[in-house]
Amino acid sequence: MATEILMPALSPTMEEGTLAKWLVKEGDTVSSGDILAEIETDKATMEFEAVDEGVMGKILIEEGTEGVKVNTAIAVLLDEGEDASAIPAAAAAPAAEAAAEAPAPAAVAAPAAAAAPVASVNLEPDYPEGTAMKTQTVREALRDGMAEEMRRDEEVYLMGEEVAEYQGAYKISQGMLDEFGSKRVIDTPITEHGFAGIAVGAAFGGLKPIVEFMTFNFAMQAIDQIINSAAKTLYMSGGQMGAPMVFRGPNGAAARVGAQHSQDYAAWYAQIPGLKVVMPYSAADYKGLMKTAIRDPNPVIFLENEILYGRSGEVPDLEDFTIPFGKARVWREGSDVTIVSFGIGMQYALEAADKLAEDGISAEVIDLRTLRPIDYDTVLASVMKTNRCVTVEEGFPVCSIGNHISSQIMMKAFDYLDAPVINCAGKDVPMPYAANLEKHALVTTDEVVAAVKEVTYR
Amino acid sequence: MAARKSTAKSAAKPNVSAEELLGYYRDMLLIRRFEEKAGQLYGMGLIGGFCHLYIGQEAVVVGLEAATKEGDKRITSYRDHGHMLACGMDPNGVMAELTGREGGYSKGKGGSMHMFSKEKHFYGGHGIVAAQVPLGAGLAFSDKYKGNDNVTFTYFGDGAANQGQVYETFNMAAIWELPVIFVIENNQYAMGTSQARSTSTPDIYTRGEAFGIPGETVDGMDVLAVKAASEKAVAHCRAGKGPYILEVKTYRYRGHSMSDPAKYRTREEVQKMREERDAIENVRQLLLTGKHATEDDLKAIDKEIKTVVNASAEFAKESPEPALEELWTDIYA
């Protein structure tokens, strides 16, 4: 009986990929474990092995096809002795269609990718009006930001697990080893505590390290060096020496990777004097803030998001595009409620604002972008206008960024509030693995909509 | 590459001039008198918090510093007063930091355990046991990156030698051939836990073998032996051969900190070390028997040091407390 071979998901966030190369041709006999094809995911090129044995009956997706959705039939395997006529007619048709409509490198990853709004309202633009823009993924924007700064300053170097020869566990540092060499793009052993400490020492010694953590979950192994050594030394030395460096990597939940790989550390680091904390949402912000982070003479925690890596956005095509820390971005102006968020929380905030607009509720949506320093002025000014506020983040609800924003609003704009501030956050549970439970553990757009309706008494 | 026991004996092969020997005597005595004074000021309530004295271990830093050149870096734990004096930091600034005053190296904001001098390439003073080990390797990394021949002296104790990050660092220092000397100051007690009760290997330097890092033990009560070992280690690092481990066997006469009653060892044990092995007394005898100095010469040095130390105590008492505005400075560069 003919067996359809489906496009495999080869990473937790992969929703589609490129069928880079077929290593078998029609008519070849295939055994279990044989490499059938090379498939490029959003992170790496993977070899795809046969599970069943048989004869390659028909290749449905040509090699070189981009944007092949996971679970699309890519080939049909025939049993020994079976001939091509056994291929069900239906198998070929939809597959061919998939190949034909294979989209350009579109936004991938997250379920809401398609809905992620590109248009933005920015009261104080980060770049001059009329600036040429180019479409880039967050991944490319990050890499360009780092590479530009490394071209500019010899003292900047990148170290971390798999950043060099592997081209980055999430392909962020792709091409950087080639350009900068092994002196400046350095693979480390899997020893977060040790290499974070070495990087802090290198910063004391006058270099400007960029430390990539494969995820911020692993940075817990290194958190003593980040906080006790990097953040506090400038103060403890009476200003004599500090740690000009960037700690970066994916933070927060990805998809189905369970409790130990799915924590948002925004509130943890935002609590520490001596650190600066950045958590961008858009591709342009990733680039502009990364460049600022590398130039900043202090230790900067740069919290990225795996789901956002593959998202595309418009990035100003400028020779030197930076965004100052402590400047929130107003994505959308509104009059009925202020939604404050950052990082991937912005996705829910913006989706909610769209839905609310359909119900005639006008939401102003603020992306904090940096959590230390925080742009309180923009939040307070907005709340004084709308008189209501909902905060949105993926992290745990206790001692969250939203809690802190609420306290600031209460202290500085109490008389303007027409309703209590509601904090939408992740649930107070370790991240579960089961798909349905995970969805419930994360903050949702519906929760944001409900919270806004509550504070607007609708 | 194999680790081996040092056989260098200073008495057999003097590697030092009379002038240098007098210098070591002076430097060691300065540390001891300074620490005694610090203990006194602690007792008077002028120094607060934790205060870890270096008394007994003086030959370690003085011997190691004897092989340094300008540009070399040093970093250590919280038992750091001796290291600062040995690398030429001003006793006034150190003592005033102990009393938490404006004239201290960190303007009073660091204290005994957290002091730094960019000028003297002293990178702290770190309060977290063994945190300075990767930091020291990182300093060496920066020198290698810049392509100079500076060496970083990374000091840590026998207690710190059981921390995981030490071995993470050994591994990376070895694969990246970093110019770092790991100086294990083995004073035999990790706070109150003896080495025998806490450490699987009698000679800690042998742990470097697993990483291909050469090392040796050194008699830390003999400043000339320490100097000889330091010269060898420095030559190894400067030649670009990667890290080196020196396990310097030493002894602290005082408790772990000022608040340690030191019930974990007998008074006799301490007394025996003081009487038979004291590093300062050893050099004193070398100077006298070799006729490099007279009793009067040494008395004059004692007096001179007493003056320096008393002046530092006076400075530390008189320097004002930091202005309240200092609370909010130096958080961000």
HADDOCK unambig.tbl for C-alpha pairs under 7 A between the chains (distance, minus, plus):
assign (segid A and resid 191 and name CA) (segid B and resid 168 and name CA) 6.14 0.50 0.50
assign (segid A and resid 193 and name CA) (segid B and resid 165 and name CA) 6.26 0.50 0.50
assign (segid A and resid 194 and name CA) (segid B and resid 134 and name CA) 5.69 0.50 0.50
assign (segid A and resid 194 and name CA) (segid B and resid 165 and name CA) 5.25 0.50 0.50
assign (segid A and resid 194 and name CA) (segid B and resid 168 and name CA) 5.20 0.50 0.50
assign (segid A and resid 194 and name CA) (segid B and resid 169 and name CA) 5.54 0.50 0.50
assign (segid A and resid 197 and name CA) (segid B and resid 134 and name CA) 4.76 0.50 0.50
assign (segid A and resid 197 and name CA) (segid B and resid 135 and name CA) 5.07 0.50 0.50
assign (segid A and resid 197 and name CA) (segid B and resid 138 and name CA) 6.98 0.50 0.50
assign (segid A and resid 198 and name CA) (segid B and resid 134 and name CA) 4.68 0.50 0.50
assign (segid A and resid 198 and name CA) (segid B and resid 135 and name CA) 4.98 0.50 0.50
assign (segid A and resid 198 and name CA) (segid B and resid 137 and name CA) 5.73 0.50 0.50
assign (segid A and resid 198 and name CA) (segid B and resid 138 and name CA) 3.82 0.50 0.50
assign (segid A and resid 199 and name CA) (segid B and resid 138 and name CA) 5.68 0.50 0.50
assign (segid A and resid 200 and name CA) (segid B and resid 135 and name CA) 6.15 0.50 0.50
assign (segid A and resid 200 and name CA) (segid B and resid 138 and name CA) 6.66 0.50 0.50
assign (segid A and resid 201 and name CA) (segid B and resid 134 and name CA) 7.00 0.50 0.50
assign (segid A and resid 201 and name CA) (segid B and resid 135 and name CA) 3.93 0.50 0.50
assign (segid A and resid 201 and name CA) (segid B and resid 136 and name CA) 6.00 0.50 0.50
assign (segid A and resid 201 and name CA) (segid B and resid 137 and name CA) 6.87 0.50 0.50
assign (segid A and resid 201 and name CA) (segid B and resid 138 and name CA) 3.95 0.50 0.50
assign (segid A and resid 201 and name CA) (segid B and resid 139 and name CA) 4.80 0.50 0.50
assign (segid A and resid 202 and name CA) (segid B and resid 138 and name CA) 4.28 0.50 0.50
assign (segid A and resid 202 and name CA) (segid B and resid 139 and name CA) 4.84 0.50 0.50
assign (segid A and resid 202 and name CA) (segid B and resid 141 and name CA) 6.00 0.50 0.50
assign (segid A and resid 202 and name CA) (segid B and resid 142 and name CA) 4.87 0.50 0.50
assign (segid A and resid 204 and name CA) (segid B and resid 139 and name CA) 6.75 0.50 0.50
assign (segid A and resid 205 and name CA) (segid B and resid 139 and name CA) 5.05 0.50 0.50
assign (segid A and resid 205 and name CA) (segid B and resid 142 and name CA) 5.50 0.50 0.50
assign (segid A and resid 206 and name CA) (segid B and resid 142 and name CA) 6.89 0.50 0.50
assign (segid A and resid 207 and name CA) (segid B and resid 142 and name CA) 6.33 0.50 0.50
assign (segid A and resid 234 and name CA) (segid B and resid 330 and name CA) 5.87 0.50 0.50
assign (segid A and resid 234 and name CA) (segid B and resid 331 and name CA) 6.39 0.50 0.50
assign (segid A and resid 235 and name CA) (segid B and resid 109 and name CA) 6.96 0.50 0.50
assign (segid A and resid 235 and name CA) (segid B and resid 330 and name CA) 4.82 0.50 0.50
assign (segid A and resid 235 and name CA) (segid B and resid 331 and name CA) 5.30 0.50 0.50
assign (segid A and resid 236 and name CA) (segid B and resid 106 and name CA) 6.16 0.50 0.50
assign (segid A and resid 236 and name CA) (segid B and resid 109 and name CA) 5.54 0.50 0.50
assign (segid A and resid 236 and name CA) (segid B and resid 110 and name CA) 4.33 0.50 0.50
assign (segid A and resid 236 and name CA) (segid B and resid 114 and name CA) 6.04 0.50 0.50
assign (segid A and resid 236 and name CA) (segid B and resid 115 and name CA) 6.98 0.50 0.50
assign (segid A and resid 237 and name CA) (segid B and resid 106 and name CA) 4.60 0.50 0.50
assign (segid A and resid 237 and name CA) (segid B and resid 110 and name CA) 6.26 0.50 0.50
assign (segid A and resid 237 and name CA) (segid B and resid 115 and name CA) 5.92 0.50 0.50
assign (segid A and resid 237 and name CA) (segid B and resid 116 and name CA) 5.49 0.50 0.50
assign (segid A and resid 238 and name CA) (segid B and resid 106 and name CA) 3.99 0.50 0.50
assign (segid A and resid 238 and name CA) (segid B and resid 107 and name CA) 5.51 0.50 0.50
assign (segid A and resid 238 and name CA) (segid B and resid 109 and name CA) 6.41 0.50 0.50
assign (segid A and resid 238 and name CA) (segid B and resid 330 and name CA) 6.20 0.50 0.50
assign (segid A and resid 239 and name CA) (segid B and resid 330 and name CA) 4.89 0.50 0.50
assign (segid A and resid 240 and name CA) (segid B and resid 118 and name CA) 6.22 0.50 0.50
assign (segid A and resid 241 and name CA) (segid B and resid 118 and name CA) 6.95 0.50 0.50
assign (segid A and resid 273 and name CA) (segid B and resid 331 and name CA) 6.72 0.50 0.50
assign (segid A and resid 274 and name CA) (segid B and resid 331 and name CA) 5.16 0.50 0.50
assign (segid A and resid 274 and name CA) (segid B and resid 332 and name CA) 5.80 0.50 0.50
assign (segid A and resid 297 and name CA) (segid B and resid 333 and name CA) 5.84 0.50 0.50
assign (segid A and resid 298 and name CA) (segid B and resid 332 and name CA) 6.31 0.50 0.50
assign (segid A and resid 298 and name CA) (segid B and resid 333 and name CA) 6.16 0.50 0.50
